[in-house]
Amino acid sequence: MYPCSDPSSWGPSLDAAVDAVNRGAVIVLPTDTVYGVGADAFQPNAVAAVLAAKGRGRQMPPPVLIPDVRTVDGLGMDVPLSARALMEAFWPGALTVIVNAQPSLAWDLGDTHGTVALRMPDHPAALALLKRTGPLAVTSANKTGEPAATSAADAEAQLGDAVAVYLDGGVSPLGTASTIVDATHPAGLRVLRDGGVSREQLVEIAGADAFVVDAEESDG
């Protein structure tokens, strides 16, 4: 367990996390939503270890956390202007956007069907780490089916020795998961999960016409 609440003293903690990521190990890090468990997005064995720690299969690939909006074009392609507007408005923040992945990327996140879910977290320690490691495959730090961890201790209680380094940044500020928007549908954006950014906020930025209403939504 490594403290990372104070920027003036979190250097050794981030060093330990960077070293773990570089060697393909799994780490837990604080974010603005809930704690995340993750690893180097470009090391398939490390990503597999993240999924194994959660008890999750390849059919549920992890999102990728990035340090900057400019990273999007290195990882994604054909990103619609409406999705870019949401990124500019709500990043860093509690919004995950699914985009088409660059086909040339040498990674294996699971059964992504050619897509990748991207988020820039609004947490100083997470961003400081990401600027050193580059993109990390990160999902909520809990066993599948259990409540998401809002503290490093919660995460450790669930994940134990499957994680090499726990970064303790205190209690998660938001305490709820990010909103997920799928930007790969040719007809428009789709909200797949409600979370830290409300639908009203999304519509305010992108406009109601930018979103597709699924049949099950219109029925219920």
Biotite code that builds the C-alpha atoms (Angstrom):
import biotite.structure as struc

atoms = struc.array([
    struc.Atom([0.000, 0.000, 0.000], chain_id="A", res_id=1, res_name="MET", atom_name="CA", element="C"),
    struc.Atom([1.560, 3.288, -1.136], chain_id="A", res_id=2, res_name="TYR", atom_name="CA", element="C"),
    struc.Atom([0.210, 6.747, -0.190], chain_id="A", res_id=3, res_name="PRO", atom_name="CA", element="C"),
    struc.Atom([-0.440, 9.150, -3.063], chain_id="A", res_id=4, res_name="CYS", atom_name="CA", element="C"),
    struc.Atom([-2.625, 11.921, -1.656], chain_id="A", res_id=5, res_name="SER", atom_name="CA", element="C"),
    struc.Atom([0.078, 14.594, -1.479], chain_id="A", res_id=6, res_name="ASP", atom_name="CA", element="C"),
    struc.Atom([1.854, 15.601, -4.711], chain_id="A", res_id=7, res_name="PRO", atom_name="CA", element="C"),
    struc.Atom([4.862, 16.773, -2.721], chain_id="A", res_id=8, res_name="SER", atom_name="CA", element="C"),
    struc.Atom([5.525, 13.278, -1.386], chain_id="A", res_id=9, res_name="SER", atom_name="CA", element="C"),
    struc.Atom([3.924, 10.800, -3.801], chain_id="A", res_id=10, res_name="TRP", atom_name="CA", element="C"),
    struc.Atom([7.038, 10.427, -5.964], chain_id="A", res_id=11, res_name="GLY", atom_name="CA", element="C"),
    struc.Atom([8.210, 7.101, -4.472], chain_id="A", res_id=12, res_name="PRO", atom_name="CA", element="C"),
    struc.Atom([4.669, 5.719, -4.664], chain_id="A", res_id=13, res_name="SER", atom_name="CA", element="C"),
    struc.Atom([4.344, 6.584, -8.352], chain_id="A", res_id=14, res_name="LEU", atom_name="CA", element="C"),
    struc.Atom([7.827, 5.167, -8.956], chain_id="A", res_id=15, res_name="ASP", atom_name="CA", element="C"),
    struc.Atom([6.690, 1.845, -7.494], chain_id="A", res_id=16, res_name="ALA", atom_name="CA", element="C"),
    struc.Atom([3.553, 1.848, -9.644], chain_id="A", res_id=17, res_name="ALA", atom_name="CA", element="C"),
    struc.Atom([5.481, 2.719, -12.820], chain_id="A", res_id=18, res_name="VAL", atom_name="CA", element="C"),
    struc.Atom([7.962, -0.079, -12.103], chain_id="A", res_id=19, res_name="ASP", atom_name="CA", element="C"),
    struc.Atom([5.099, -2.541, -11.606], chain_id="A", res_id=20, res_name="ALA", atom_name="CA", element="C"),
    struc.Atom([3.405, -1.469, -14.855], chain_id="A", res_id=21, res_name="VAL", atom_name="CA", element="C"),
    struc.Atom([6.656, -1.748, -16.795], chain_id="A", res_id=22, res_name="ASN", atom_name="CA", element="C"),
    struc.Atom([7.196, -5.325, -15.640], chain_id="A", res_id=23, res_name="ARG", atom_name="CA", element="C"),
    struc.Atom([3.648, -6.331, -16.563], chain_id="A", res_id=24, res_name="GLY", atom_name="CA", element="C"),
    struc.Atom([2.218, -6.416, -13.050], chain_id="A", res_id=25, res_name="ALA", atom_name="CA", element="C"),
    struc.Atom([-1.253, -5.295, -11.920], chain_id="A", res_id=26, res_name="VAL", atom_name="CA", element="C"),
    struc.Atom([-1.803, -2.113, -9.912], chain_id="A", res_id=27, res_name="ILE", atom_name="CA", element="C"),
    struc.Atom([-4.699, -0.362, -8.180], chain_id="A", res_id=28, res_name="VAL", atom_name="CA", element="C"),
    struc.Atom([-4.993, 3.404, -8.584], chain_id="A", res_id=29, res_name="LEU", atom_name="CA", element="C"),
    struc.Atom([-7.393, 6.107, -7.407], chain_id="A", res_id=30, res_name="PRO", atom_name="CA", element="C"),
    struc.Atom([-9.603, 7.914, -9.892], chain_id="A", res_id=31, res_name="THR", atom_name="CA", element="C"),
    struc.Atom([-12.318, 10.546, -9.621], chain_id="A", res_id=32, res_name="ASP", atom_name="CA", element="C"),
    struc.Atom([-15.084, 7.922, -9.935], chain_id="A", res_id=33, res_name="THR", atom_name="CA", element="C"),
    struc.Atom([-14.052, 4.722, -8.130], chain_id="A", res_id=34, res_name="VAL", atom_name="CA", element="C"),
    struc.Atom([-10.736, 2.912, -7.673], chain_id="A", res_id=35, res_name="TYR", atom_name="CA", element="C"),
    struc.Atom([-9.388, 1.138, -10.720], chain_id="A", res_id=36, res_name="GLY", atom_name="CA", element="C"),
    struc.Atom([-7.359, -2.030, -11.224], chain_id="A", res_id=37, res_name="VAL", atom_name="CA", element="C"),
    struc.Atom([-5.160, -1.919, -14.260], chain_id="A", res_id=38, res_name="GLY", atom_name="CA", element="C"),
    struc.Atom([-1.991, -2.647, -16.178], chain_id="A", res_id=39, res_name="ALA", atom_name="CA", element="C"),
    struc.Atom([-0.100, -1.699, -19.328], chain_id="A", res_id=40, res_name="ASP", atom_name="CA", element="C"),
    struc.Atom([-2.639, -1.701, -22.161], chain_id="A", res_id=41, res_name="ALA", atom_name="CA", element="C"),
    struc.Atom([0.011, -2.964, -24.583], chain_id="A", res_id=42, res_name="PHE", atom_name="CA", element="C"),
    struc.Atom([1.044, -6.060, -22.606], chain_id="A", res_id=43, res_name="GLN", atom_name="CA", element="C"),
    struc.Atom([-1.564, -8.774, -23.312], chain_id="A", res_id=44, res_name="PRO", atom_name="CA", element="C"),
    struc.Atom([-0.476, -10.945, -20.379], chain_id="A", res_id=45, res_name="ASN", atom_name="CA", element="C"),
    struc.Atom([-0.857, -7.969, -18.033], chain_id="A", res_id=46, res_name="ALA", atom_name="CA", element="C"),
    struc.Atom([-4.354, -7.198, -19.346], chain_id="A", res_id=47, res_name="VAL", atom_name="CA", element="C"),
    struc.Atom([-5.266, -10.863, -18.909], chain_id="A", res_id=48, res_name="ALA", atom_name="CA", element="C"),
    struc.Atom([-4.046, -10.643, -15.309], chain_id="A", res_id=49, res_name="ALA", atom_name="CA", element="C"),
    struc.Atom([-6.366, -7.656, -14.705], chain_id="A", res_id=50, res_name="VAL", atom_name="CA", element="C"),
    struc.Atom([-9.347, -9.635, -16.003], chain_id="A", res_id=51, res_name="LEU", atom_name="CA", element="C"),
    struc.Atom([-8.327, -12.657, -13.929], chain_id="A", res_id=52, res_name="ALA", atom_name="CA", element="C"),
    struc.Atom([-8.050, -10.539, -10.780], chain_id="A", res_id=53, res_name="ALA", atom_name="CA", element="C"),
    struc.Atom([-11.644, -9.406, -11.285], chain_id="A", res_id=54, res_name="LYS", atom_name="CA", element="C"),
    struc.Atom([-12.896, -12.842, -12.241], chain_id="A", res_id=55, res_name="GLY", atom_name="CA", element="C"),
    struc.Atom([-13.931, -11.516, -15.637], chain_id="A", res_id=56, res_name="ARG", atom_name="CA", element="C"),
    struc.Atom([-13.575, -13.049, -19.092], chain_id="A", res_id=57, res_name="GLY", atom_name="CA", element="C"),
    struc.Atom([-12.394, -11.652, -22.417], chain_id="A", res_id=58, res_name="ARG", atom_name="CA", element="C"),
    struc.Atom([-15.974, -10.854, -23.392], chain_id="A", res_id=59, res_name="GLN", atom_name="CA", element="C"),
    struc.Atom([-15.834, -7.811, -21.073], chain_id="A", res_id=60, res_name="MET", atom_name="CA", element="C"),
    struc.Atom([-12.649, -5.929, -22.093], chain_id="A", res_id=61, res_name="PRO", atom_name="CA", element="C"),
    struc.Atom([-11.392, -3.140, -19.840], chain_id="A", res_id=62, res_name="PRO", atom_name="CA", element="C"),
    struc.Atom([-11.522, 0.544, -20.754], chain_id="A", res_id=63, res_name="PRO", atom_name="CA", element="C"),
    struc.Atom([-8.273, 2.422, -21.361], chain_id="A", res_id=64, res_name="VAL", atom_name="CA", element="C"),
    struc.Atom([-7.332, 5.453, -19.273], chain_id="A", res_id=65, res_name="LEU", atom_name="CA", element="C"),
    struc.Atom([-5.347, 8.146, -21.064], chain_id="A", res_id=66, res_name="ILE", atom_name="CA", element="C"),
    struc.Atom([-3.478, 11.256, -19.843], chain_id="A", res_id=67, res_name="PRO", atom_name="CA", element="C"),
    struc.Atom([-4.623, 13.724, -22.497], chain_id="A", res_id=68, res_name="ASP", atom_name="CA", element="C"),
    struc.Atom([-7.377, 14.297, -25.069], chain_id="A", res_id=69, res_name="VAL", atom_name="CA", element="C"),
    struc.Atom([-4.677, 14.365, -27.742], chain_id="A", res_id=70, res_name="ARG", atom_name="CA", element="C"),
    struc.Atom([-4.042, 10.662, -27.098], chain_id="A", res_id=71, res_name="THR", atom_name="CA", element="C"),
    struc.Atom([-7.432, 9.802, -28.637], chain_id="A", res_id=72, res_name="VAL", atom_name="CA", element="C"),
    struc.Atom([-6.265, 9.971, -32.241], chain_id="A", res_id=73, res_name="ASP", atom_name="CA", element="C"),
    struc.Atom([-3.360, 7.611, -31.532], chain_id="A", res_id=74, res_name="GLY", atom_name="CA", element="C"),
    struc.Atom([-5.737, 4.951, -30.227], chain_id="A", res_id=75, res_name="LEU", atom_name="CA", element="C"),
    struc.Atom([-9.035, 5.632, -32.010], chain_id="A", res_id=76, res_name="GLY", atom_name="CA", element="C"),
    struc.Atom([-10.226, 6.449, -35.517], chain_id="A", res_id=77, res_name="MET", atom_name="CA", element="C"),
    struc.Atom([-13.305, 7.906, -37.186], chain_id="A", res_id=78, res_name="ASP", atom_name="CA", element="C"),
    struc.Atom([-14.257, 9.706, -33.973], chain_id="A", res_id=79, res_name="VAL", atom_name="CA", element="C"),
    struc.Atom([-17.411, 11.747, -34.674], chain_id="A", res_id=80, res_name="PRO", atom_name="CA", element="C"),
    struc.Atom([-17.429, 15.469, -33.937], chain_id="A", res_id=81, res_name="LEU", atom_name="CA", element="C"),
    struc.Atom([-20.227, 14.973, -31.399], chain_id="A", res_id=82, res_name="SER", atom_name="CA", element="C"),
    struc.Atom([-18.037, 12.580, -29.402], chain_id="A", res_id=83, res_name="ALA", atom_name="CA", element="C"),
    struc.Atom([-15.099, 14.971, -29.581], chain_id="A", res_id=84, res_name="ARG", atom_name="CA", element="C"),
    struc.Atom([-17.324, 17.717, -28.219], chain_id="A", res_id=85, res_name="ALA", atom_name="CA", element="C"),
    struc.Atom([-18.212, 15.530, -25.231], chain_id="A", res_id=86, res_name="LEU", atom_name="CA", element="C"),
    struc.Atom([-14.543, 14.736, -24.625], chain_id="A", res_id=87, res_name="MET", atom_name="CA", element="C"),
    struc.Atom([-13.614, 18.412, -24.701], chain_id="A", res_id=88, res_name="GLU", atom_name="CA", element="C"),
    struc.Atom([-16.455, 19.280, -22.317], chain_id="A", res_id=89, res_name="ALA", atom_name="CA", element="C"),
    struc.Atom([-16.184, 16.461, -19.790], chain_id="A", res_id=90, res_name="PHE", atom_name="CA", element="C"),
    struc.Atom([-12.545, 15.355, -19.829], chain_id="A", res_id=91, res_name="TRP", atom_name="CA", element="C"),
    struc.Atom([-10.917, 15.010, -17.487], chain_id="A", res_id=92, res_name="PRO", atom_name="CA", element="C"),
    struc.Atom([-14.005, 13.570, -15.849], chain_id="A", res_id=93, res_name="GLY", atom_name="CA", element="C"),
    struc.Atom([-16.542, 10.789, -15.389], chain_id="A", res_id=94, res_name="ALA", atom_name="CA", element="C"),
    struc.Atom([-17.189, 10.032, -19.064], chain_id="A", res_id=95, res_name="LEU", atom_name="CA", element="C"),
    struc.Atom([-16.063, 6.949, -20.990], chain_id="A", res_id=96, res_name="THR", atom_name="CA", element="C"),
    struc.Atom([-16.367, 7.078, -24.786], chain_id="A", res_id=97, res_name="VAL", atom_name="CA", element="C"),
    struc.Atom([-16.232, 3.968, -26.966], chain_id="A", res_id=98, res_name="ILE", atom_name="CA", element="C"),
    struc.Atom([-14.605, 4.606, -30.345], chain_id="A", res_id=99, res_name="VAL", atom_name="CA", element="C"),
    struc.Atom([-13.302, 2.522, -33.226], chain_id="A", res_id=100, res_name="ASN", atom_name="CA", element="C"),
    struc.Atom([-9.753, 1.414, -32.449], chain_id="A", res_id=101, res_name="ALA", atom_name="CA", element="C"),
    struc.Atom([-6.790, 2.013, -34.703], chain_id="A", res_id=102, res_name="GLN", atom_name="CA", element="C"),
    struc.Atom([-6.320, -1.348, -36.478], chain_id="A", res_id=103, res_name="PRO", atom_name="CA", element="C"),
    struc.Atom([-2.530, -1.102, -36.329], chain_id="A", res_id=104, res_name="SER", atom_name="CA", element="C"),
    struc.Atom([-2.341, -1.137, -32.529], chain_id="A", res_id=105, res_name="LEU", atom_name="CA", element="C"),
    struc.Atom([-0.390, -4.057, -31.071], chain_id="A", res_id=106, res_name="ALA", atom_name="CA", element="C"),
    struc.Atom([-2.602, -4.834, -28.107], chain_id="A", res_id=107, res_name="TRP", atom_name="CA", element="C"),
    struc.Atom([-5.168, -7.384, -26.953], chain_id="A", res_id=108, res_name="ASP", atom_name="CA", element="C"),
    struc.Atom([-7.770, -6.031, -24.556], chain_id="A", res_id=109, res_name="LEU", atom_name="CA", element="C"),
    struc.Atom([-10.184, -8.930, -25.077], chain_id="A", res_id=110, res_name="GLY", atom_name="CA", element="C"),
    struc.Atom([-13.176, -9.274, -27.363], chain_id="A", res_id=111, res_name="ASP", atom_name="CA", element="C"),
    struc.Atom([-13.468, -5.607, -28.327], chain_id="A", res_id=112, res_name="THR", atom_name="CA", element="C"),
    struc.Atom([-14.817, -6.141, -31.862], chain_id="A", res_id=113, res_name="HIS", atom_name="CA", element="C"),
    struc.Atom([-12.463, -3.437, -33.091], chain_id="A", res_id=114, res_name="GLY", atom_name="CA", element="C"),
    struc.Atom([-13.406, -0.798, -30.540], chain_id="A", res_id=115, res_name="THR", atom_name="CA", element="C"),
    struc.Atom([-11.824, 0.738, -27.448], chain_id="A", res_id=116, res_name="VAL", atom_name="CA", element="C"),
    struc.Atom([-13.392, 2.547, -24.488], chain_id="A", res_id=117, res_name="ALA", atom_name="CA", element="C"),
    struc.Atom([-11.395, 5.655, -23.543], chain_id="A", res_id=118, res_name="LEU", atom_name="CA", element="C"),
    struc.Atom([-11.462, 7.916, -20.482], chain_id="A", res_id=119, res_name="ARG", atom_name="CA", element="C"),
    struc.Atom([-9.327, 10.699, -19.058], chain_id="A", res_id=120, res_name="MET", atom_name="CA", element="C"),
    struc.Atom([-9.812, 10.621, -15.266], chain_id="A", res_id=121, res_name="PRO", atom_name="CA", element="C"),
    struc.Atom([-10.128, 13.812, -13.231], chain_id="A", res_id=122, res_name="ASP", atom_name="CA", element="C"),
    struc.Atom([-7.674, 12.795, -10.519], chain_id="A", res_id=123, res_name="HIS", atom_name="CA", element="C"),
    struc.Atom([-4.212, 14.349, -10.072], chain_id="A", res_id=124, res_name="PRO", atom_name="CA", element="C"),
    struc.Atom([-2.445, 11.154, -9.002], chain_id="A", res_id=125, res_name="ALA", atom_name="CA", element="C"),
    struc.Atom([-3.999, 9.120, -11.810], chain_id="A", res_id=126, res_name="ALA", atom_name="CA", element="C"),
    struc.Atom([-3.034, 11.724, -14.415], chain_id="A", res_id=127, res_name="LEU", atom_name="CA", element="C"),
    struc.Atom([0.494, 11.999, -13.023], chain_id="A", res_id=128, res_name="ALA", atom_name="CA", element="C"),
    struc.Atom([0.844, 8.230, -13.301], chain_id="A", res_id=129, res_name="LEU", atom_name="CA", element="C"),
    struc.Atom([-0.626, 8.064, -16.812], chain_id="A", res_id=130, res_name="LEU", atom_name="CA", element="C"),
    struc.Atom([1.768, 10.733, -18.044], chain_id="A", res_id=131, res_name="LYS", atom_name="CA", element="C"),
    struc.Atom([4.599, 8.378, -17.082], chain_id="A", res_id=132, res_name="ARG", atom_name="CA", element="C"),
    struc.Atom([3.140, 5.032, -18.114], chain_id="A", res_id=133, res_name="THR", atom_name="CA", element="C"),
    struc.Atom([1.031, 5.930, -21.126], chain_id="A", res_id=134, res_name="GLY", atom_name="CA", element="C"),
    struc.Atom([-2.367, 4.294, -21.659], chain_id="A", res_id=135, res_name="PRO", atom_name="CA", element="C"),
    struc.Atom([-3.454, 1.816, -18.982], chain_id="A", res_id=136, res_name="LEU", atom_name="CA", element="C"),
    struc.Atom([-6.155, -0.834, -19.287], chain_id="A", res_id=137, res_name="ALA", atom_name="CA", element="C"),
    struc.Atom([-8.203, -0.075, -16.170], chain_id="A", res_id=138, res_name="VAL", atom_name="CA", element="C"),
    struc.Atom([-11.509, -1.356, -14.844], chain_id="A", res_id=139, res_name="THR", atom_name="CA", element="C"),
    struc.Atom([-13.204, -0.932, -11.482], chain_id="A", res_id=140, res_name="SER", atom_name="CA", element="C"),
    struc.Atom([-11.175, -2.415, -8.617], chain_id="A", res_id=141, res_name="ALA", atom_name="CA", element="C"),
    struc.Atom([-13.564, -5.080, -7.391], chain_id="A", res_id=142, res_name="ASN", atom_name="CA", element="C"),
    struc.Atom([-14.476, -8.679, -7.962], chain_id="A", res_id=143, res_name="LYS", atom_name="CA", element="C"),
    struc.Atom([-17.150, -9.063, -10.628], chain_id="A", res_id=144, res_name="THR", atom_name="CA", element="C"),
    struc.Atom([-20.560, -8.757, -9.012], chain_id="A", res_id=145, res_name="GLY", atom_name="CA", element="C"),
    struc.Atom([-19.252, -6.986, -5.909], chain_id="A", res_id=146, res_name="GLU", atom_name="CA", element="C"),
    struc.Atom([-19.527, -3.248, -5.141], chain_id="A", res_id=147, res_name="PRO", atom_name="CA", element="C"),
    struc.Atom([-16.922, -0.997, -6.760], chain_id="A", res_id=148, res_name="ALA", atom_name="CA", element="C"),
    struc.Atom([-14.129, 0.004, -4.382], chain_id="A", res_id=149, res_name="ALA", atom_name="CA", element="C"),
    struc.Atom([-14.108, 3.635, -3.250], chain_id="A", res_id=150, res_name="THR", atom_name="CA", element="C"),
    struc.Atom([-10.917, 3.271, -1.202], chain_id="A", res_id=151, res_name="SER", atom_name="CA", element="C"),
    struc.Atom([-7.630, 1.418, -1.570], chain_id="A", res_id=152, res_name="ALA", atom_name="CA", element="C"),
    struc.Atom([-8.529, -0.699, 1.467], chain_id="A", res_id=153, res_name="ALA", atom_name="CA", element="C"),
    struc.Atom([-11.802, -1.748, -0.194], chain_id="A", res_id=154, res_name="ASP", atom_name="CA", element="C"),
    struc.Atom([-9.870, -2.773, -3.296], chain_id="A", res_id=155, res_name="ALA", atom_name="CA", element="C"),
    struc.Atom([-7.262, -4.714, -1.319], chain_id="A", res_id=156, res_name="GLU", atom_name="CA", element="C"),
    struc.Atom([-9.959, -6.586, 0.592], chain_id="A", res_id=157, res_name="ALA", atom_name="CA", element="C"),
    struc.Atom([-11.393, -7.833, -2.703], chain_id="A", res_id=158, res_name="GLN", atom_name="CA", element="C"),
    struc.Atom([-8.310, -8.282, -4.896], chain_id="A", res_id=159, res_name="LEU", atom_name="CA", element="C"),
    struc.Atom([-5.575, -9.168, -2.385], chain_id="A", res_id=160, res_name="GLY", atom_name="CA", element="C"),
    struc.Atom([-2.304, -10.555, -3.721], chain_id="A", res_id=161, res_name="ASP", atom_name="CA", element="C"),
    struc.Atom([-3.435, -10.365, -7.355], chain_id="A", res_id=162, res_name="ALA", atom_name="CA", element="C"),
    struc.Atom([-2.282, -6.726, -7.244], chain_id="A", res_id=163, res_name="VAL", atom_name="CA", element="C"),
    struc.Atom([1.400, -5.763, -6.943], chain_id="A", res_id=164, res_name="ALA", atom_name="CA", element="C"),
    struc.Atom([0.977, -2.105, -5.952], chain_id="A", res_id=165, res_name="VAL", atom_name="CA", element="C"),
    struc.Atom([-1.944, -0.318, -4.295], chain_id="A", res_id=166, res_name="TYR", atom_name="CA", element="C"),
    struc.Atom([-1.924, 3.479, -4.573], chain_id="A", res_id=167, res_name="LEU", atom_name="CA", element="C"),
    struc.Atom([-3.911, 5.016, -1.720], chain_id="A", res_id=168, res_name="ASP", atom_name="CA", element="C"),
    struc.Atom([-5.339, 8.396, -2.654], chain_id="A", res_id=169, res_name="GLY", atom_name="CA", element="C"),
    struc.Atom([-8.073, 8.492, -0.020], chain_id="A", res_id=170, res_name="GLY", atom_name="CA", element="C"),
    struc.Atom([-11.781, 8.083, -0.654], chain_id="A", res_id=171, res_name="VAL", atom_name="CA", element="C"),
    struc.Atom([-12.927, 8.442, -4.276], chain_id="A", res_id=172, res_name="SER", atom_name="CA", element="C"),
    struc.Atom([-14.406, 11.956, -4.768], chain_id="A", res_id=173, res_name="PRO", atom_name="CA", element="C"),
    struc.Atom([-17.396, 10.868, -6.866], chain_id="A", res_id=174, res_name="LEU", atom_name="CA", element="C"),
    struc.Atom([-17.957, 7.324, -5.665], chain_id="A", res_id=175, res_name="GLY", atom_name="CA", element="C"),
    struc.Atom([-19.956, 6.288, -8.726], chain_id="A", res_id=176, res_name="THR", atom_name="CA", element="C"),
    struc.Atom([-18.909, 4.875, -12.078], chain_id="A", res_id=177, res_name="ALA", atom_name="CA", element="C"),
    struc.Atom([-18.441, 6.880, -15.249], chain_id="A", res_id=178, res_name="SER", atom_name="CA", element="C"),
    struc.Atom([-21.120, 7.385, -17.877], chain_id="A", res_id=179, res_name="THR", atom_name="CA", element="C"),
    struc.Atom([-20.438, 5.271, -20.967], chain_id="A", res_id=180, res_name="ILE", atom_name="CA", element="C"),
    struc.Atom([-21.236, 6.605, -24.449], chain_id="A", res_id=181, res_name="VAL", atom_name="CA", element="C"),
    struc.Atom([-20.817, 4.476, -27.567], chain_id="A", res_id=182, res_name="ASP", atom_name="CA", element="C"),
    struc.Atom([-19.615, 6.619, -30.472], chain_id="A", res_id=183, res_name="ALA", atom_name="CA", element="C"),
    struc.Atom([-19.240, 3.770, -32.985], chain_id="A", res_id=184, res_name="THR", atom_name="CA", element="C"),
    struc.Atom([-22.875, 3.536, -34.103], chain_id="A", res_id=185, res_name="HIS", atom_name="CA", element="C"),
    struc.Atom([-23.300, 5.026, -37.619], chain_id="A", res_id=186, res_name="PRO", atom_name="CA", element="C"),
    struc.Atom([-26.665, 6.568, -36.690], chain_id="A", res_id=187, res_name="ALA", atom_name="CA", element="C"),
    struc.Atom([-25.385, 8.475, -33.660], chain_id="A", res_id=188, res_name="GLY", atom_name="CA", element="C"),
    struc.Atom([-24.266, 8.285, -30.044], chain_id="A", res_id=189, res_name="LEU", atom_name="CA", element="C"),
    struc.Atom([-25.718, 5.760, -27.602], chain_id="A", res_id=190, res_name="ARG", atom_name="CA", element="C"),
    struc.Atom([-25.649, 5.978, -23.802], chain_id="A", res_id=191, res_name="VAL", atom_name="CA", element="C"),
    struc.Atom([-24.752, 2.492, -22.568], chain_id="A", res_id=192, res_name="LEU", atom_name="CA", element="C"),
    struc.Atom([-24.453, 3.292, -18.850], chain_id="A", res_id=193, res_name="ARG", atom_name="CA", element="C"),
    struc.Atom([-25.601, 6.207, -16.735], chain_id="A", res_id=194, res_name="ASP", atom_name="CA", element="C"),
    struc.Atom([-22.981, 7.499, -14.337], chain_id="A", res_id=195, res_name="GLY", atom_name="CA", element="C"),
    struc.Atom([-21.111, 10.597, -13.250], chain_id="A", res_id=196, res_name="GLY", atom_name="CA", element="C"),
    struc.Atom([-22.205, 12.714, -16.242], chain_id="A", res_id=197, res_name="VAL", atom_name="CA", element="C"),
    struc.Atom([-25.982, 13.016, -16.643], chain_id="A", res_id=198, res_name="SER", atom_name="CA", element="C"),
    struc.Atom([-27.854, 12.562, -19.894], chain_id="A", res_id=199, res_name="ARG", atom_name="CA", element="C"),
    struc.Atom([-29.007, 16.166, -19.619], chain_id="A", res_id=200, res_name="GLU", atom_name="CA", element="C"),
    struc.Atom([-25.384, 17.306, -19.540], chain_id="A", res_id=201, res_name="GLN", atom_name="CA", element="C"),
    struc.Atom([-24.559, 15.162, -22.571], chain_id="A", res_id=202, res_name="LEU", atom_name="CA", element="C"),
    struc.Atom([-27.474, 16.543, -24.563], chain_id="A", res_id=203, res_name="VAL", atom_name="CA", element="C"),
    struc.Atom([-26.574, 20.097, -23.585], chain_id="A", res_id=204, res_name="GLU", atom_name="CA", element="C"),
    struc.Atom([-23.191, 19.686, -25.273], chain_id="A", res_id=205, res_name="ILE", atom_name="CA", element="C"),
    struc.Atom([-23.887, 17.369, -28.217], chain_id="A", res_id=206, res_name="ALA", atom_name="CA", element="C"),
    struc.Atom([-27.577, 18.108, -28.842], chain_id="A", res_id=207, res_name="GLY", atom_name="CA", element="C"),
    struc.Atom([-30.474, 15.671, -28.675], chain_id="A", res_id=208, res_name="ALA", atom_name="CA", element="C"),
    struc.Atom([-30.182, 14.873, -32.389], chain_id="A", res_id=209, res_name="ASP", atom_name="CA", element="C"),
    struc.Atom([-26.718, 13.399, -31.817], chain_id="A", res_id=210, res_name="ALA", atom_name="CA", element="C"),
    struc.Atom([-28.121, 10.481, -29.794], chain_id="A", res_id=211, res_name="PHE", atom_name="CA", element="C"),
    struc.Atom([-29.808, 7.278, -30.930], chain_id="A", res_id=212, res_name="VAL", atom_name="CA", element="C"),
    struc.Atom([-32.766, 6.096, -28.833], chain_id="A", res_id=213, res_name="VAL", atom_name="CA", element="C"),
    struc.Atom([-32.713, 2.311, -28.656], chain_id="A", res_id=214, res_name="ASP", atom_name="CA", element="C"),
    struc.Atom([-35.972, 0.433, -29.052], chain_id="A", res_id=215, res_name="ALA", atom_name="CA", element="C"),
    struc.Atom([-35.909, -0.850, -25.507], chain_id="A", res_id=216, res_name="GLU", atom_name="CA", element="C"),
    struc.Atom([-35.414, 2.700, -24.222], chain_id="A", res_id=217, res_name="GLU", atom_name="CA", element="C"),
    struc.Atom([-38.332, 4.075, -26.187], chain_id="A", res_id=218, res_name="SER", atom_name="CA", element="C"),
    struc.Atom([-40.535, 1.239, -24.896], chain_id="A", res_id=219, res_name="ASP", atom_name="CA", element="C"),
    struc.Atom([-39.624, 1.842, -21.282], chain_id="A", res_id=220, res_name="GLY", atom_name="CA", element="C"),
])
